[in-house]
């Protein structure tokens, strides 16, 4: 049975990532790679590097669709919250295998994509996962993060809801902070006026 999957492989070496991206475009096989692209974590920000689509409209590989949405989420508040390299620490996970088994692909990628690392993201139609697994093994790839199109769509929907909640909480916290600062400024102003009045009363009694 053919399934449409999203695959992500993280590389430390940029040269290797570009080589794999190029070879993916030229390879032949039963599995069909529809889109592939590279994004790099540069000091906490995702930088889009290069990519292509099977219809050769390479300029659109990152625009819209699953690929664009996934990159947007990884580079946004949710990716920063989850990522040990992209942003805040992921929390205490005593067993790395536990993270791999229980987390979704967004959480896995955010955790793996450390500073200066590059993620190769691709969308492929696969009948047998072993074909692309063998292809990546030729480049020393140890870990391939893979999920179905349906699963990534569910994850992205949840991520968007989480992002909305994070923004709402951030706005609420900022409003409370501004309100607190205004109260402190008002109190300081009152204290200054009270001090001025005290000094005036003392002067008048002399």
Backbone as CSV, one residue per row, in Angstrom:
resi,resn,N_x,N_y,N_z,CA_x,CA_y,CA_z,C_x,C_y,C_z
1,UNK,0.841,-1.196,0.000,0.000,0.000,0.000,0.884,1.257,0.000
2,UNK,0.626,2.167,-0.916,1.417,3.389,-1.016,0.876,4.432,-0.042
3,UNK,1.769,5.036,0.717,1.369,6.088,1.656,2.207,7.327,1.407
4,UNK,1.620,8.482,1.677,2.323,9.748,1.529,2.902,10.120,2.883
5,UNK,4.214,10.201,2.959,4.895,10.406,4.232,5.753,11.663,4.236
6,UNK,5.987,12.153,5.434,6.943,13.242,5.651,8.153,12.637,6.344
7,UNK,9.329,12.880,5.789,10.571,12.371,6.365,11.490,13.541,6.697
8,UNK,12.186,13.432,7.818,13.139,14.465,8.221,14.425,13.793,8.677
9,UNK,15.538,14.273,8.138,16.861,13.796,8.546,17.692,15.019,8.932
10,UNK,18.350,14.956,10.064,19.143,16.089,10.549,20.624,15.812,10.349
11,UNK,21.309,16.792,9.772,22.750,16.679,9.524,23.507,17.782,10.250
12,UNK,24.714,17.442,10.679,25.606,18.447,11.254,26.450,19.081,10.164
13,UNK,26.772,18.290,9.132,27.626,18.753,8.039,26.771,19.292,6.891
14,UNK,26.948,20.578,6.568,26.126,21.213,5.538,26.424,20.651,4.150
15,UNK,27.676,20.340,3.874,28.057,19.799,2.574,27.334,18.481,2.301
16,UNK,27.270,17.625,3.301,26.584,16.341,3.143,25.108,16.541,2.868
17,UNK,24.496,17.488,3.565,23.059,17.721,3.384,22.740,18.157,1.960
18,UNK,23.600,19.005,1.375,23.394,19.438,-0.004,23.609,18.287,-0.990
19,UNK,24.566,17.429,-0.690,24.826,16.271,-1.548,23.626,15.333,-1.564
20,UNK,23.068,15.085,-0.386,21.902,14.209,-0.295,20.703,14.823,-1.008
21,UNK,20.517,16.134,-0.847,19.409,16.830,-1.509,19.507,16.673,-3.022
22,UNK,20.706,16.812,-3.561,20.916,16.686,-4.996,20.690,15.255,-5.477
23,UNK,21.211,14.288,-4.732,21.063,12.889,-5.124,19.613,12.428,-5.054
24,UNK,18.867,12.985,-4.108,17.440,12.646,-4.011,16.707,13.028,-5.292
25,UNK,17.074,14.167,-5.853,16.405,14.659,-7.053,16.711,13.780,-8.262
26,UNK,17.894,13.186,-8.274,18.335,12.412,-9.435,18.126,10.905,-9.290
27,UNK,17.702,10.465,-8.121,17.568,9.031,-7.889,16.358,8.468,-8.637
28,UNK,16.353,7.163,-8.792,15.211,6.458,-9.383,14.809,5.331,-8.442
29,UNK,13.549,5.000,-8.454,13.063,3.940,-7.578,11.558,3.951,-7.506
30,UNK,11.014,3.014,-6.772,9.552,2.932,-6.623,9.035,4.097,-5.792
31,UNK,9.759,4.434,-4.731,9.356,5.558,-3.885,9.545,6.864,-4.653
32,UNK,8.539,7.731,-4.594,8.588,8.990,-5.334,8.707,10.169,-4.364
33,UNK,9.810,10.893,-4.445,10.005,12.085,-3.614,9.374,13.272,-4.328
34,UNK,8.370,13.890,-3.700,7.619,14.988,-4.317,8.252,16.344,-4.043
35,UNK,8.769,16.521,-2.841,9.399,17.777,-2.434,10.538,17.473,-1.481
36,UNK,11.558,18.299,-1.512,12.663,18.151,-0.562,13.320,19.510,-0.371
37,UNK,13.757,19.773,0.838,14.382,21.060,1.106,15.207,21.041,2.371
38,UNK,16.044,22.064,2.516,16.936,22.187,3.659,16.630,23.451,4.453
39,UNK,16.609,23.323,5.768,16.512,24.485,6.649,17.583,24.334,7.727
40,UNK,18.163,25.461,8.128,19.262,25.438,9.087,18.915,26.241,10.321
41,UNK,19.295,25.698,11.466,19.122,26.409,12.723,20.344,27.300,12.944
42,UNK,20.134,28.600,12.846,21.228,29.556,13.047,20.927,30.378,14.295
43,UNK,21.553,29.977,15.398,21.397,30.671,16.682,19.935,30.863,17.066
44,UNK,19.153,29.820,16.871,17.768,29.852,17.320,16.766,30.271,16.276
45,UNK,17.207,30.633,15.072,16.292,31.011,13.993,16.447,30.033,12.836
46,UNK,15.325,29.658,12.225,15.376,28.764,11.078,15.637,29.549,9.802
47,UNK,16.661,29.142,9.075,17.013,29.784,7.812,16.761,28.797,6.675
48,UNK,15.933,29.197,5.708,15.639,28.347,4.558,16.830,28.385,3.609
49,UNK,17.357,27.211,3.239,18.564,27.142,2.435,18.272,26.829,0.958
50,UNK,17.746,25.645,0.668,17.554,25.244,-0.722,16.522,24.125,-0.771
51,UNK,15.967,23.900,-1.971,14.995,22.838,-2.102,14.497,22.699,-3.521
52,UNK,13.640,21.718,-3.735,13.093,21.488,-5.069,11.763,20.741,-4.976
53,UNK,11.024,20.762,-6.052,9.778,20.005,-6.169,9.865,19.124,-7.399
54,UNK,9.078,18.077,-7.428,9.133,17.121,-8.524,8.680,17.733,-9.846
55,UNK,7.860,18.788,-9.780,7.403,19.431,-11.011,8.378,20.510,-11.482
56,UNK,9.567,20.570,-10.811,10.657,21.475,-11.175,10.348,22.951,-10.925
57,UNK,9.262,23.230,-10.217,8.979,24.615,-9.825,9.630,24.836,-8.459
58,UNK,10.966,24.864,-8.478,11.725,24.829,-7.225,11.486,26.021,-6.318
59,UNK,11.095,27.154,-6.877,10.882,28.350,-6.061,9.690,28.210,-5.122
60,UNK,8.834,27.219,-5.381,7.614,27.068,-4.582,7.704,25.927,-3.575
61,UNK,8.882,25.320,-3.429,8.960,24.147,-2.556,8.613,24.475,-1.112
62,UNK,8.868,25.710,-0.680,8.637,26.090,0.709,7.335,26.864,0.886
63,UNK,6.673,27.221,-0.207,5.472,28.060,-0.134,4.226,27.221,0.108
64,UNK,3.579,27.464,1.239,2.313,26.801,1.527,2.478,25.299,1.727
65,UNK,1.358,24.609,1.817,1.372,23.162,1.950,1.991,22.681,3.243
66,UNK,2.217,21.376,3.304,2.756,20.753,4.508,4.170,21.251,4.805
67,UNK,4.994,21.339,3.757,6.389,21.731,3.954,6.487,23.129,4.579
68,UNK,5.794,24.081,3.987,5.845,25.443,4.504,5.282,25.554,5.902
69,UNK,4.174,24.834,6.151,3.552,24.879,7.480,4.463,24.278,8.545
70,UNK,5.118,23.160,8.210,6.005,22.505,9.171,7.186,23.406,9.524
71,UNK,7.790,24.013,8.514,8.915,24.918,8.756,8.465,26.115,9.592
72,UNK,7.269,26.618,9.304,6.734,27.739,10.068,6.533,27.400,11.533
73,UNK,6.054,26.201,11.795,5.829,25.773,13.179,7.155,25.569,13.907
74,UNK,8.114,24.926,13.243,9.416,24.684,13.863,10.133,25.991,14.190
75,UNK,9.926,27.010,13.333,10.573,28.288,13.568,9.777,29.241,14.426
76,UNK,8.579,28.824,14.833,7.705,29.675,15.632,7.773,29.377,17.115
77,UNK,6.814,29.898,17.881,6.824,29.730,19.339,6.814,28.279,19.806
78,UNK,6.084,27.409,19.100,6.018,26.007,19.516,7.368,25.330,19.331
79,UNK,8.005,25.578,18.187,9.320,25.002,17.965,10.327,25.489,18.974
80,UNK,10.240,26.775,19.331,11.158,27.341,20.320,10.913,26.754,21.690
81,UNK,9.654,26.484,22.006,9.320,25.915,23.302,9.817,24.482,23.404
82,UNK,9.696,23.724,22.314,10.060,22.309,22.330,11.546,22.061,22.153
83,UNK,12.208,22.905,21.385,13.550,22.584,20.938,14.655,22.847,21.930
84,UNK,15.527,21.871,22.110,16.710,22.074,22.944,17.720,22.930,22.202
85,UNK,17.700,22.885,20.882,18.622,23.690,20.095,17.959,24.939,19.564
86,UNK,16.688,24.836,19.144,16.004,25.982,18.569,15.659,26.998,19.646
87,UNK,15.306,26.537,20.813,14.912,27.492,21.840,15.053,26.947,23.239
88,UNK,13.963,26.918,23.971,13.992,26.530,25.369,14.237,25.031,25.530
89,UNK,14.720,24.661,26.701,15.008,23.253,26.978,13.717,22.452,27.028
90,UNK,13.794,21.241,26.482,12.608,20.407,26.335,12.122,19.824,27.652
91,UNK,12.788,20.017,28.728,12.353,19.414,29.975,13.242,18.223,30.291
92,UNK,13.003,17.613,31.399,13.865,16.524,31.831,13.352,15.208,31.270
93,UNK,14.107,14.644,30.348,13.778,13.343,29.771,14.920,12.403,30.114
94,UNK,14.663,11.480,31.006,15.727,10.601,31.471,16.099,9.575,30.423
95,UNK,15.145,9.188,29.590,15.384,8.167,28.579,15.134,8.755,27.207
96,UNK,16.195,8.894,26.388,16.067,9.479,25.056,15.127,8.645,24.191
97,UNK,15.154,7.310,24.359,14.272,6.449,23.579,12.816,6.704,23.908
98,UNK,12.552,7.096,25.155,11.186,7.407,25.565,10.678,8.611,24.793
99,UNK,11.538,9.614,24.596,11.171,10.779,23.808,10.856,10.371,22.380
100,UNK,11.696,9.528,21.779,11.506,9.117,20.395,10.192,8.361,20.200
101,UNK,9.859,7.504,21.133,8.693,6.653,20.985,7.389,7.398,21.261
102,UNK,7.404,8.309,22.203,6.174,8.922,22.656,5.880,10.280,22.020
103,UNK,6.879,10.892,21.422,6.681,12.227,20.874,6.359,12.163,19.392
104,UNK,5.769,13.257,18.887,5.486,13.356,17.467,6.705,13.858,16.725
105,UNK,6.581,13.923,15.407,7.741,14.296,14.597,8.161,15.752,14.829
106,UNK,7.203,16.630,15.114,7.549,18.033,15.374,8.428,18.138,16.612
107,UNK,8.061,17.428,17.656,8.843,17.452,18.890,10.221,16.821,18.680
108,UNK,10.263,15.733,17.918,11.538,15.071,17.665,12.492,15.975,16.882
109,UNK,11.968,16.582,15.811,12.815,17.444,14.980,13.302,18.653,15.770
110,UNK,12.400,19.272,16.537,12.783,20.435,17.337,13.887,20.083,18.316
111,UNK,13.855,18.860,18.836,14.868,18.424,19.784,16.193,18.109,19.095
112,UNK,16.126,17.540,17.898,17.340,17.122,17.182,18.058,18.283,16.488
113,UNK,17.297,19.313,16.082,17.862,20.371,15.247,18.563,21.426,16.098
114,UNK,19.761,21.112,16.505,20.546,22.008,17.354,21.173,23.131,16.523
115,UNK,21.795,24.077,17.206,22.392,25.226,16.532,23.411,24.783,15.477
116,UNK,23.272,25.348,14.269,24.138,25.087,13.120,23.863,23.738,12.451
117,UNK,22.881,22.997,12.919,22.491,21.749,12.269,21.498,22.059,11.145
118,UNK,21.423,21.137,10.187,20.538,21.311,9.039,19.542,20.154,8.974
119,UNK,18.277,20.492,8.737,17.235,19.474,8.576,16.895,19.334,7.095
120,UNK,16.977,18.107,6.607,16.504,17.781,5.260,15.080,17.252,5.414
121,UNK,14.135,17.987,4.864,12.725,17.616,4.973,12.229,17.201,3.595
122,UNK,11.532,16.069,3.523,10.989,15.657,2.238,9.607,15.040,2.383
123,UNK,8.852,15.146,1.323,7.541,14.515,1.233,7.636,13.471,0.137
124,UNK,7.259,12.233,0.467,7.437,11.142,-0.489,6.260,10.184,-0.460
125,UNK,6.014,9.573,-1.605,5.062,8.473,-1.707,5.851,7.176,-1.589
126,UNK,5.564,6.411,-0.550,6.330,5.194,-0.276,5.422,3.972,-0.213
127,UNK,5.881,2.924,-0.865,5.218,1.625,-0.732,5.933,0.783,0.304
128,UNK,7.232,0.970,0.367,8.075,0.242,1.315,9.107,1.218,1.882
129,UNK,9.068,1.420,3.188,9.980,2.389,3.810,11.447,2.025,3.632
130,UNK,11.734,0.755,3.431,13.122,0.308,3.392,13.899,0.893,2.214
131,UNK,13.196,1.284,1.125,13.907,1.806,-0.038,14.617,3.122,0.277
132,UNK,13.897,4.087,0.835,14.531,5.358,1.195,15.438,5.196,2.405
133,UNK,15.112,4.266,3.285,15.998,3.998,4.417,17.380,3.563,3.918
134,UNK,17.398,2.705,2.896,18.660,2.237,2.322,19.407,3.372,1.632
135,UNK,18.655,4.243,0.965,19.270,5.392,0.304,19.999,6.264,1.318
136,UNK,19.335,6.591,2.420,19.955,7.449,3.431,21.101,6.751,4.150
137,UNK,21.011,5.429,4.276,22.074,4.678,4.947,23.396,4.814,4.203
138,UNK,23.337,5.022,2.905,24.558,5.199,2.110,25.326,6.459,2.499
139,UNK,24.648,7.380,3.186,25.285,8.632,3.598,25.530,8.666,5.105
140,UNK,25.481,7.505,5.692,25.768,7.402,7.118,24.652,7.899,8.016
141,UNK,23.456,8.013,7.468,22.319,8.495,8.257,21.903,7.447,9.277
142,UNK,21.879,7.854,10.534,21.522,6.919,11.602,20.055,7.004,11.998
143,UNK,19.464,8.167,11.814,18.081,8.333,12.272,17.247,9.034,11.216
144,UNK,16.118,8.423,10.887,15.152,9.017,9.971,13.841,9.203,10.736
145,UNK,13.376,10.437,10.805,12.094,10.723,11.451,11.023,10.730,10.370
146,UNK,10.010,9.907,10.545,9.014,9.706,9.494,7.618,9.630,10.098
147,UNK,6.657,10.223,9.401,5.254,10.076,9.799,4.381,10.217,8.562
148,UNK,3.153,9.762,8.667,2.242,9.846,7.537,1.708,11.271,7.384
149,UNK,1.165,11.564,6.214,0.591,12.879,5.966,-0.527,13.183,6.960
150,UNK,-1.356,12.174,7.244,-2.458,12.365,8.187,-1.958,12.716,9.571
151,UNK,-0.898,12.051,10.018,-0.347,12.294,11.353,0.243,13.698,11.470
152,UNK,0.974,14.125,10.442,1.590,15.459,10.509,0.535,16.547,10.467
153,UNK,-0.546,16.316,9.731,-1.627,17.304,9.698,-2.272,17.445,11.071
154,UNK,-2.456,16.325,11.774,-3.013,16.362,13.129,-2.059,17.091,14.075
155,UNK,-0.769,16.796,13.964,0.228,17.461,14.812,0.254,18.965,14.567
156,UNK,0.178,19.349,13.297,0.243,20.773,12.975,-1.002,21.504,13.453
157,UNK,-2.143,20.843,13.405,-3.365,21.464,13.910,-3.252,21.699,15.411
158,UNK,-2.727,20.712,16.117,-2.523,20.852,17.563,-1.492,21.940,17.851
159,UNK,-0.433,21.987,17.045,0.613,22.994,17.241,0.059,24.401,17.040
160,UNK,-0.817,24.566,16.046,-1.409,25.879,15.800,-2.280,26.318,16.977
161,UNK,-3.033,25.371,17.548,-3.849,25.693,18.723,-2.953,26.078,19.902
162,UNK,-1.856,25.327,20.068,-0.911,25.623,21.144,-0.285,26.998,20.943
163,UNK,0.058,27.322,19.689,0.656,28.616,19.393,-0.300,29.750,19.728
164,UNK,-1.588,29.552,19.405,-2.597,30.568,19.729,-2.693,30.773,21.237
165,UNK,-2.660,29.668,21.988,-2.720,29.761,23.450,-1.479,30.458,24.017
166,UNK,-0.312,30.144,23.442,0.926,30.775,23.909,0.901,32.280,23.686
167,UNK,0.400,32.689,22.509,0.316,34.121,22.210,-0.677,34.811,23.137
168,UNK,-1.800,34.131,23.412,-2.815,34.703,24.294,-2.250,34.873,25.707
169,UNK,-1.538,33.845,26.179,-0.949,33.916,27.513,0.120,35.006,27.587
170,UNK,0.913,35.130,26.511,1.960,36.152,26.482,1.361,37.556,26.540
171,UNK,0.281,37.783,25.776,-0.380,39.089,25.790,-0.944,39.396,27.163
172,UNK,-1.569,38.373,27.780,-2.147,38.566,29.112,-1.060,38.904,30.130
173,UNK,0.066,38.220,30.036,1.161,38.476,30.971,1.736,39.875,30.760
174,UNK,1.844,40.294,29.506,2.368,41.623,29.202,1.448,42.709,29.732
175,UNK,0.125,42.491,29.585,-0.834,43.481,30.107,-0.725,43.596,31.618
176,UNK,-0.619,42.436,32.296,-0.493,42.445,33.752,0.791,43.145,34.175
177,UNK,1.867,42.907,33.421,3.152,43.521,33.753,3.084,45.037,33.575
178,UNK,2.434,45.477,32.482,2.300,46.923,32.259,1.443,47.558,33.344
179,UNK,0.387,46.844,33.754,-0.485,47.351,34.809,0.278,47.479,36.120
180,UNK,1.125,46.477,36.421,1.931,46.508,37.639,2.921,47.673,37.594
181,UNK,3.550,47.854,36.424,4.525,48.943,36.285,3.856,50.303,36.451
182,UNK,2.632,50.442,35.912,1.907,51.712,36.058,1.576,51.974,37.521
183,UNK,1.209,50.932,38.264,0.918,51.084,39.688,2.165,51.519,40.448
184,UNK,3.296,50.898,40.091,4.547,51.257,40.761,4.943,52.691,40.447
185,UNK,4.748,53.099,39.202,5.055,54.480,38.818,4.155,55.461,39.569
186,UNK,2.870,55.112,39.698,1.925,55.971,40.417,2.290,56.068,41.889
187,UNK,2.661,54.919,42.473,3.050,54.901,43.879,4.301,55.747,44.105
188,UNK,5.234,55.640,43.188,6.463,56.430,43.297,6.150,57.923,43.186
189,UNK,5.221,58.248,42.295,4.809,59.648,42.141,4.159,60.160,43.416
190,UNK,3.284,59.351,44.017,2.627,59.749,45.270,3.652,59.927,46.388
191,UNK,4.632,59.019,46.452,5.671,59.106,47.482,6.486,60.395,47.331
192,UNK,6.774,60.750,46.089,7.517,61.985,45.833,6.715,63.205,46.280
193,UNK,5.407,63.207,45.961,4.551,64.321,46.361,4.427,64.395,47.881
194,UNK,4.323,63.210,48.513,4.221,63.174,49.972,5.495,63.714,50.612
195,UNK,6.635,63.391,50.028,7.914,63.875,50.544,8.018,65.387,50.374
196,UNK,7.565,65.884,49.228,7.581,67.327,48.976,6.692,68.053,49.987
197,UNK,5.509,67.464,50.251,4.576,68.062,51.206,5.167,68.042,52.609
198,UNK,5.824,66.949,52.984,6.440,66.833,54.306,7.514,67.903,54.490
199,UNK,8.346,68.056,53.446,9.415,69.055,53.525,8.838,70.464,53.606
200,UNK,7.718,70.712,52.908,7.085,72.038,52.934,6.536,72.344,54.324
201,UNK,5.928,71.306,54.951,5.366,71.487,56.285,6.480,71.786,57.283
202,UNK,7.606,71.085,57.133,8.747,71.309,58.038,9.279,72.714,57.857
203,UNK,9.378,73.164,56.619,9.888,74.522,56.349,8.954,75.578,56.932
204,UNK,7.629,75.327,56.839,6.675,76.317,57.326,6.687,76.434,58.846
205,UNK,7.109,75.366,59.535,7.108,75.388,60.990,8.395,75.973,61.581
206,UNK,9.359,76.233,60.701,10.621,76.771,61.212,10.497,78.261,61.535
